[in-house]
């Protein structure tokens, strides 16, 4: 299963995109699924400390 969280239109920071993606990845991983989280935002990576 592939789940994509994407936003077109350049939403500002603080819109919750990384939190949604992180929480989906975390829930799938806890359910025993293999997860790969890819973030292409160089200014605010999803794997930054404090996001998990």
VENMOZI-V396162 format. One record per run of one state. SS is the DSSP state (H for helix, E for strand, - for the rest). FROM is the first residue (numbers start at 0). TO is the last residue. If there is no record, write none. Layout:
SS:FROM:TO + SS:FROM:TO
This chain:
-:0:15 + H:16:29 + -:30:51
